[in-house]
Amino acid sequence: MNAFPDSQEILPLNTVRDLWRWGVTTLQRSEVFFGHGYPTPLEEARHLLLFSLSLPRDQDPALWLDAHILPHEREEFLALLKRRVEERIPVPYLTREAWLGPHRFYCDERVLIPRSFIAEALEEALVFLIEDFHALQRVADVCTGGGSLAILLALHCPEARVDATDISPDALAVARLNCAEYGLSKQIHLFEGDLLEPLEEGIYDLIISNPPYVDRAAMENLPAEYHREPVTALASGIDGLDHVRRILATAHRHLGPEGWLVVEVGHQADELEAAFPHLPFIWLELSAGNRFVFALPYGALESLGS
C-alpha cells in the first residue's frame, strides 16, 4: 500500500463515521491478516476506533457515528492503526485486551491471544455432554496461558476448584492478573510446569486443554501477526500433535471414573484419528464446525500410557 498518511492528510475526517470508514479502507488495502478476534476490516477498525475513543464496545455504534473527533483523538486512532498496518501487530496486543464473547481479558506479548473454540463449548456443548456440568467439583485447564479458559471454567462451575497449568512463568503472571480482575484468585490455583505434571496426584471431573497444535510446515508459513505470539504456545512438532499425544498418554491418571478430557486440536482432526484409530473421539458441535474440539471419557483413556 502507499505510505501511511500523517495527521495533516486526514484532517478532513471529522466524525466517528469518517474515521471508521477510512480505517476500514486502510485495513482493506493493507496486507494485514485478520485472525485474532476480529475477522473483517469492518470489525477491526470499529474496535480500534471505539477503544481509542474510550467508547463502550457493546453499544450500537450508530449512537456515535456523527460525533465530531478532537485532534488528539484523531492522533490516537492514527497511531494505533499505523502500528497495526506497518508493524503487523494484532489488535489485542495494541489494546492490551482480548474478548471471548462478553468476557474481557488482559493480554500482551507474553501470552497467546485468547481465541479458543473451547470457550464456545463451555457455553453449550459440555452442558449436553456432561451431566450436572455446572455442579462439577474439581476441574483443570492445561496450557492455560493468560488464564481465560480457567476463568470461564470457574464462572460456569462456581462450586469447583479450578487448577490451571502452564510451562511459561510469563504466561502465569498474566493469568494472575486476569484471575485477580475477575475476583477468582481463591477459586483458581495456578501451577507452573509441563502439561499435566504439576497436577501431581490430583483427580478431576473435567480436564480441558487448548495446547500448541501447529505443525512444522504451517509454522513456516504463518502470517506475520502470528509471529508476534510466543512460539512455544503454537508449535507442536512435525505433525502438530506432540503435546496432544502426551496429554492423551497421561490424562487417565488425573480423571475420576466419570471424568472427561476435552482438547482443542485445530485442523488436526484427521491426523489425530489416524494416529489413534482405536480411540472413540467425540467431536463437539460448534458454530465453526465439528472437527476442532474432541472429548473422551475416562474409560476410553485407560488403555493409554503407563
Secondary structure, DSSP 8 states (H G I E B T S, - for coil): ------TTTTTT--BHHHHHHHHHHHHHHS-----SS--SHHHHHHHHHHHHTT--TTS-GGGTTT-B--HHHHHHHHHHHHHHHHS---HHHHHT-EEETTEEE---TTS-----THHHHHHTHHHHHSTTGGG-SEEEEES-TTSHHHHHHHHH-TTSEEEEEES-HHHHHHHHHHHHHTT-TTTEEEEESSTTGGGTT--EEEEEE----B-HHHHHT--GGGGGS-GGGTB-SSSS-HHHHHHHHHGGGGEEEEEEEEEE-TT-HHHHHHH-TTS--EE--BTTBSSSEEEEEHHHHTTS--
